[in-house]
Amino acid sequence: MGRRKFKVKFKVWLEKDGEIVMGLGREKLLKAIKRHGSISKAAKEVGISYKKAWSYIKAMEERLGKKLVETKIGGAGGGGSKLTEEAEKLIEEFDKIIEKVEKALKVNKKRKK
């Protein structure tokens, strides 16, 4: 068998009681909400419907038992959304996990035969 170059791929997500709490897509959604201050704009950026974005947010909040996104209903000044401190912590911890996995893969690349 000739030498082939394989590429290692991985997906990381967090579960609670067998249900997904956080993954790369949900993290992108939360970060987009932080940038835009809007669930609608964030959903558009990550390529999902507003309804789907809300379903992800609600599922994460229910599984964690914590509020992740605070919303303000529109009016003359318009509405908006912002992440809670809990959401910020969740993103930070998830980023640390991703970094550790990536670092582990790089270390394994250097292993000798």
CYANA upper distance limits for C-alpha pairs under 8 A (distance plus 0.5 A):
 12 VAL  CA     23 GLY  CA      6.80
 12 VAL  CA     24 LEU  CA      7.86
 12 VAL  CA     98 ILE  CA      7.63
 13 TRP  CA     20 ILE  CA      7.37
 13 TRP  CA     21 VAL  CA      7.95
 13 TRP  CA     22 MET  CA      5.98
 13 TRP  CA     23 GLY  CA      4.73
 13 TRP  CA     24 LEU  CA      7.62
 14 LEU  CA     20 ILE  CA      6.38
 14 LEU  CA     21 VAL  CA      5.97
 14 LEU  CA     22 MET  CA      5.56
 14 LEU  CA     23 GLY  CA      6.91
 15 GLU  CA     19 GLU  CA      5.61
 15 GLU  CA     20 ILE  CA      4.85
 15 GLU  CA     21 VAL  CA      5.68
 15 GLU  CA     22 MET  CA      7.58
 16 LYS  CA     20 ILE  CA      7.04
 16 LYS  CA     21 VAL  CA      6.99
 16 LYS  CA     63 ARG  CA      7.21
 16 LYS  CA     64 LEU  CA      8.29
 19 GLU  CA     63 ARG  CA      8.09
 20 ILE  CA     60 MET  CA      8.23
 21 VAL  CA     59 ALA  CA      7.93
 21 VAL  CA     60 MET  CA      5.55
 21 VAL  CA     63 ARG  CA      7.05
 21 VAL  CA     64 LEU  CA      7.84
 22 MET  CA     26 ARG  CA      6.28
 22 MET  CA     27 GLU  CA      7.07
 22 MET  CA     60 MET  CA      7.71
 22 MET  CA     94 PHE  CA      8.24
 23 GLY  CA     27 GLU  CA      6.55
 24 LEU  CA     28 LYS  CA      6.65
 25 GLY  CA     29 LEU  CA      6.79
 25 GLY  CA     46 VAL  CA      8.38
 26 ARG  CA     30 LEU  CA      6.78
 26 ARG  CA     56 TYR  CA      7.53
 27 GLU  CA     31 LYS  CA      6.67
 27 GLU  CA     91 ILE  CA      6.97
 28 LYS  CA     32 ALA  CA      6.54
 28 LYS  CA     46 VAL  CA      7.48
 29 LEU  CA     33 ILE  CA      6.71
 29 LEU  CA     42 ALA  CA      6.59
 29 LEU  CA     43 ALA  CA      7.18
 29 LEU  CA     46 VAL  CA      6.93
 29 LEU  CA     53 ALA  CA      7.90
 30 LEU  CA     34 LYS  CA      6.81
 30 LEU  CA     42 ALA  CA      8.39
 30 LEU  CA     83 LEU  CA      7.87
 30 LEU  CA     87 ALA  CA      8.15
 30 LEU  CA     91 ILE  CA      8.45
 31 LYS  CA     35 ARG  CA      6.83
 32 ALA  CA     36 HIS  CA      6.52
 32 ALA  CA     37 GLY  CA      8.48
 32 ALA  CA     41 LYS  CA      8.35
 32 ALA  CA     42 ALA  CA      5.23
 32 ALA  CA     43 ALA  CA      8.36
 32 ALA  CA     45 GLU  CA      7.70
 32 ALA  CA     46 VAL  CA      8.21
 33 ILE  CA     37 GLY  CA      5.73
 33 ILE  CA     38 SER  CA      5.94
 33 ILE  CA     39 ILE  CA      6.07
 33 ILE  CA     41 LYS  CA      8.04
 33 ILE  CA     42 ALA  CA      5.58
 33 ILE  CA     81 SER  CA      7.41
 33 ILE  CA     82 LYS  CA      7.12
 33 ILE  CA     83 LEU  CA      7.75
 34 LYS  CA     38 SER  CA      8.31
 34 LYS  CA     81 SER  CA      8.40
 34 LYS  CA     82 LYS  CA      6.41
 34 LYS  CA     83 LEU  CA      6.62
 36 HIS  CA     41 LYS  CA      6.92
 36 HIS  CA     42 ALA  CA      6.92
 37 GLY  CA     80 GLY  CA      6.01
 37 GLY  CA     81 SER  CA      5.37
 37 GLY  CA     82 LYS  CA      6.05
 38 SER  CA     42 ALA  CA      6.56
 38 SER  CA     80 GLY  CA      5.73
 38 SER  CA     81 SER  CA      5.57
 38 SER  CA     82 LYS  CA      7.99
 39 ILE  CA     43 ALA  CA      6.44
 39 ILE  CA     50 TYR  CA      7.41
 39 ILE  CA     53 ALA  CA      7.65
 39 ILE  CA     54 TRP  CA      8.28
 39 ILE  CA     80 GLY  CA      8.24
 39 ILE  CA     81 SER  CA      6.96
 40 SER  CA     44 LYS  CA      6.80
 40 SER  CA     49 SER  CA      8.48
 40 SER  CA     50 TYR  CA      5.94
 41 LYS  CA     45 GLU  CA      6.69
 42 ALA  CA     46 VAL  CA      6.86
 43 ALA  CA     47 GLY  CA      6.51
 43 ALA  CA     48 ILE  CA      5.65
 43 ALA  CA     49 SER  CA      6.37
 43 ALA  CA     50 TYR  CA      6.09
 43 ALA  CA     53 ALA  CA      6.35
 44 LYS  CA     48 ILE  CA      6.54
 44 LYS  CA     49 SER  CA      7.32
 44 LYS  CA     50 TYR  CA      8.08
 48 ILE  CA     52 LYS  CA      6.77
 48 ILE  CA     53 ALA  CA      7.14
 49 SER  CA     53 ALA  CA      6.77
 50 TYR  CA     54 TRP  CA      6.77
 51 LYS  CA     55 SER  CA      6.74
 52 LYS  CA     56 TYR  CA      6.78
 53 ALA  CA     57 ILE  CA      6.79
 54 TRP  CA     58 LYS  CA      6.51
 55 SER  CA     59 ALA  CA      6.50
 56 TYR  CA     60 MET  CA      6.63
 57 ILE  CA     61 GLU  CA      6.65
 57 ILE  CA     68 LEU  CA      7.85
 57 ILE  CA     69 VAL  CA      7.95
 58 LYS  CA     62 GLU  CA      6.53
 59 ALA  CA     63 ARG  CA      6.58
 60 MET  CA     64 LEU  CA      6.57
 60 MET  CA     68 LEU  CA      8.40
 61 GLU  CA     65 GLY  CA      6.07
 61 GLU  CA     66 LYS  CA      5.68
 61 GLU  CA     67 LYS  CA      5.93
 61 GLU  CA     68 LEU  CA      6.64
 62 GLU  CA     66 LYS  CA      7.49
 66 LYS  CA     86 GLU  CA      7.73
 67 LYS  CA     84 THR  CA      7.40
 67 LYS  CA     86 GLU  CA      7.70
 67 LYS  CA     87 ALA  CA      8.30
 68 LEU  CA     83 LEU  CA      6.28
 68 LEU  CA     84 THR  CA      5.62
 68 LEU  CA     85 GLU  CA      8.09
 68 LEU  CA     86 GLU  CA      6.46
 68 LEU  CA     87 ALA  CA      5.23
 69 VAL  CA     81 SER  CA      7.03
 69 VAL  CA     82 LYS  CA      6.14
 69 VAL  CA     83 LEU  CA      5.07
 69 VAL  CA     84 THR  CA      6.14
 69 VAL  CA     87 ALA  CA      7.75
 70 GLU  CA     81 SER  CA      6.02
 70 GLU  CA     82 LYS  CA      5.82
 70 GLU  CA     83 LEU  CA      6.66
 70 GLU  CA     84 THR  CA      7.00
 71 THR  CA     79 GLY  CA      7.85
 71 THR  CA     80 GLY  CA      6.23
 71 THR  CA     81 SER  CA      4.82
 71 THR  CA     82 LYS  CA      7.07
 72 LYS  CA     79 GLY  CA      5.44
 72 LYS  CA     80 GLY  CA      5.66
 72 LYS  CA     81 SER  CA      6.71
 73 ILE  CA     78 GLY  CA      7.78
 73 ILE  CA     79 GLY  CA      5.11
 73 ILE  CA     80 GLY  CA      7.35
 74 GLY  CA     78 GLY  CA      4.58
 74 GLY  CA     79 GLY  CA      3.94
 74 GLY  CA     80 GLY  CA      7.54
 75 GLY  CA     79 GLY  CA      6.96
 83 LEU  CA     87 ALA  CA      6.24
 83 LEU  CA     88 GLU  CA      7.20
 84 THR  CA     88 GLU  CA      6.98
 85 GLU  CA     89 LYS  CA      6.74
 86 GLU  CA     90 LEU  CA      6.65
 87 ALA  CA     91 ILE  CA      6.71
 88 GLU  CA     92 GLU  CA      6.71
 89 LYS  CA     93 GLU  CA      6.63
 90 LEU  CA     94 PHE  CA      6.55
 91 ILE  CA     95 ASP  CA      6.54
 92 GLU  CA     96 LYS  CA      6.84
 93 GLU  CA     97 ILE  CA      6.86
 94 PHE  CA     98 ILE  CA      6.80
 95 ASP  CA     99 GLU  CA      6.69
 96 LYS  CA    100 LYS  CA      6.74
 97 ILE  CA    101 VAL  CA      6.82
 98 ILE  CA    102 GLU  CA      6.65
 99 GLU  CA    103 LYS  CA      6.50
100 LYS  CA    104 ALA  CA      6.58
101 VAL  CA    105 LEU  CA      6.81
102 GLU  CA    106 LYS  CA      6.85
103 LYS  CA    107 VAL  CA      6.71
104 ALA  CA    108 ASN  CA      6.71
105 LEU  CA    109 LYS  CA      6.84
106 LYS  CA    110 LYS  CA      7.40
107 VAL  CA    111 ARG  CA      7.42
